[in-house]
């Protein structure tokens, strides 16, 4: 491959370097640059790169591939600074969590003859920095590859081979699809994690809540411990998609709230049971992506089984719950009678 440059040596950039060095690419020099010299030093000491470049210009000079792994908001500035020093035919890619803005910045700033292909490895941790990097971070994870219609096929293949080299699974889609889907399965979970933690933390009972908190609360709020700058950049560059999916999430929460309020046991249980079955099926056997242009009505994995199973189970469950509800009603009636006597 020749010279490969990684710009930004935080968690993703350093993990990329470690994963590439694990793959032992033939005749490839992996050079790194980070504007923070201390971060660069840590990445070099742990073996993420073979050499540290003193400047951006030195990092990209004669490089056949450049991986920009900086925070999203910094990417445009990086493109502008490296553009005059890129050799013709070089492939530039990135690792940002949003793609539409990055694709536009690349189109506006990179010179003719340089090929840009967007990338987003769907992997990460709540810890930041090269100290948290590991070569297996991308193993088996989707690696989104986003290209424009006029990019050279060889450039797309180069980024596809990069994804395979770090043991990730290439996943092709366009920028608009990427940003909408990422909002649903990555960005809204981040916002929900922050919201849930703030909900509990702002309560006057926080001391008690904190001491009661178990694995469920910790798991659901894990993403709130992520790097604030990344979350900030995601919200700024994917605002409309995030708001769209937040509103859909609010609607789903309201649907569940309505079921809880109405207290109709069978309807509530059916939602809970079907959701459990669908998620378990997703973990074991996720739905396969259909070829582009093929319209497929995805079946509900639990629907047929639930229809045949829930009847018998529910009769027993309903009997138990009805008895419990009747006992609760009798207890309330006794309490009311006692109050009237008082």
N, C-alpha and C positions, 0 to 999 in steps of 0.2 A: 504494500500500500504506500510506503514512503513515510512521510511525516504526518502525524495526526496531532492536532492541537486541541486541548480542552481549556476553554475559557471559563473560569469560575470553578473553584476547587472545594466547594462545600460538600454536603452529604451526597448529592447526586453526581456532581462532577468527579469527586474522588472515588465514589463507588463505580462509576463508569470506567475510570482508569484502572482500578483494581480488577474489575471484571474483564477488561480487555487484556490486561497483562496475564491474567489466568488463562485466557484463550491462546496465548503465545502466538500472536500473528507474525507471519514471516516478513522479514525486512521492513518492520514498522518501528518508528521511533515515536514514543508518546511524550509529548511536551505539554507542560501545563503553565497557566498564568492565572494569578489572582491578584486583584488590586491590594488586598491585605497580605502583606509579606508574611505575617505570622501564620495565617491559614495556609499559604503556599508552602511554608516550611514544614508544617505538620503533614500535609499531603505528600510531600517529597520523602520525608522520613519514613512514612508508612508504606512507601512503594507504589503510590497511586500513579506517579509519573516518573519517567526516567530522567527528565531534565526540567528545571524551572526556567522559563524565559523572563528576562528582566523587564520587558515591555510587551504590549499587545502587538506592536509591529514585528518584533522578533519572534513572537509566538506563532503568528500566522504566515510569516514569510516562507514561501516554498512548500506550505502545507497542502496536501491533497484533500484532506478533510478537516473541518473545523467544527467542534461541538461547543455550542454556546450554552453553558449551564449556570448562567447568572440569574438573579431575580428577574421576574418578568419586566418590570418597569425599566430595568437597566438595559434591556436587549437592544432597543433602538439605538441608544448611544454607543453600544458595542459595535453594532453594524456600521454606524457612521465612521467610527474610528478605524475599523479594520478594512473597510471597503477599498481604500487606495493601495493597500498592500497585499491584496489577494491575487494569486496567480490565476491566469485564465484556465478554466476547467475545474477549479476547486469546487468541492461540495461543502456547503455550509448547512448545518442542522442545529436544532436547539432541543431543550428538554422542558420547555415551559408548560404550565398546566392549562393555559388557554392558547388558542391558535389563530383566531381571525385577525387580531391586531398584529401579531407577530408576522403573519403572512403578508400583511399590508406593508409593515415596516421593511421587510426584506425586499419586496417589490420596489419600494420607493428609494431604498438606499444602496443596495448591492449593485455592483456594476454588471454590464452585459458580459456574458461568458462565464459568470459564476453562477452555480446552480444551488438554489435553496430548496430543501425538503424539510418540512416541519416534523418534529418528533416529540413524543410525550410518553416516557415509560411510566406505566401506572403502578408506581412503587414509591415507598417512602417510609419515614418514621416521624414520630413527634420530636425526636432529638435532631438537632441540626449540627452542621460542621463536619469536617473531615474525620474527626475522632469517632463519629458514629458510622462512618462508611464501612461497607463490607462488599466483597466481590459477589456474594450470592443475592444481593438486594433485588436483582431483576429476574432471578431464576423463575421461569414459568409464568411470569407476569405479562399481561398485554403490553405491547409497545406500539402506541398509535403513530401511524405514519401518514402525514398530510402533505399533499403536493398540489401544485397548480397545474392547469391543463397544458401549459407549454413547457414544462420542465422535461429535461432529457431523461428517457427511461433508465439510462445507466446511472444517473444520480439517485433515482428512486431505489434501484437495485443496491447501490452502495449503502444507503441507510437501512434497507432491509437486511443486508448482510451484517451491518453493525448490530442491529437488534438481535440477530441470531447469534452473533459472537458473544454477547453478554447473556446468552441463554434465555432471552425473552421471546415472546410470541408476536410476530408482526401482525398488526391490525390496521387495515387501510380504510380511511374515510376522509371526507372533506372537512374543511375548517368549521363550517356551520354545524354539521352533524357533531363533530368532536365537542364543540363548546356547549351545545345543548345537552348531549349525553353526559359529559363530564360534570355539568351543573347538577344533574340528577343523582349521579352515583358517587360523586366525590365532593363537590362544593357545598351542596345542601346538607349532607351529613356533617360537614365541618361547621356550618352555621348552626345546625341543630345541636351539635355537641356544645358549642359556645353558649347557646341559649339555655340549654338544660342546666349547665353549670351555674350560669348567672341567676337562673330562677331559684335554685337552692341557696346559692351564696347570698342573695339579697334578702332572704327570709330572716325574720327576727329569731327564728329557731335554728339558725345556721349551726351553732355549736352542737346541738343535739343531732341535726341532720348529718353533720360531718362525722360524728362518732358512730352513727348507725350505718353510714354508707358502706355498701358491700361491693362485690365484683360487678353487679349490674350497673350501678352508677359509675363506677370507675371505667368500665368498658365503654359505656355510651358517651362519656365525656373525655375520652382519651385524646381525641383530635383537638380539643381545646388547649392542649399543652404544646401544640405545634408552633412553629416560628411565626410570630405575628406579621412580619413583613410579607411572608408568602400569602397569608390569608388576605391581607390588605390588597396586594396586587391582583389576586384572583377576583376579588369583589369589584375592583375598578375596571378590569378588562373583560369581565363576563357578567356585567350588571343585569342586562335584560333577561338572559337565560336563568340566572340565579333567582331573580324575582318571579319568573314564570313558575319555576319548580317549587319555590317557597310557598306560593299561593296554592299550588296543587297539594302540597304537604299539609297546609292549614286546612284545606278542604277534607283531606283524609282524616286528620285529627278530629275535625268537627263531626265527621260521620261516625267515628268511634265514640266520641263524647255523646252523640245522640243515642247510640245503642246502649251505652251505660246508663244514661238518664232514663230512657224508656224502660229499661229493666226487663225486656222480653227475653227470657232465658235461652230459648232455642235459637233465635236469630243471632244473639250475641255469641253463643257457643259456636255456631256455624262459622262466623267470621274468624274466630280464634283458631278453630281447627283447620279450616282451609288455608289460613295464612301459615300455620305451622307446616302443613304438608307441602305447600308451594315452596317455602324457604328450604326445607329439607331436600326437596327434589332439586332445587337450584344448586345446593352445595354438592350434591352427588353427581348430578348430570345437567349442567346448564344447557339452555336451549341453543341449538346450533344456529349460526348466522346463515340466512338464506342468500343465494346469489342475487346480485343487484337486479331489480326489475321484476322479481318474482314476488307476487303478493301472496302472503301466507297468513291465514287466520290462526294464530297460535292457540292451541287448546289449553284449557285450564287443567293442570295436571291432577288436581285434587277433585275436580267437579264430579266426574263419573263415579269415582270411588266413594266420595262423600255421599252421593245420592243413594248408593247401595248400602253403605256402612252406617250412615248417621241415624237411619231409622231405628234399628235395633239398639244401638248404643244410646241413642237419645231417649228412648222409652225408659231405660233404666236410670239414666241421668236425670231426666225430667221428673221421674217419681221421687228421687232423692231430693231434688231441689224444691219440688212442690211441697214436700213434707216440711223441709226446712223453712220455706216461706210461710207456710201455714202456722208453724210453731212461732215464728217471729211475729206474725200478725196477732196470734193469741196473746203473746207476751205484751205487745203494745196495748192490746185491749185491756189486759189486767192492769197495766200501769195507768191507763186513762181512768179506769174505775177507781183506783186508789187515789188518784189526784182529786177526782170529784168528791170523794169522801172527806179528803182533807179540807 
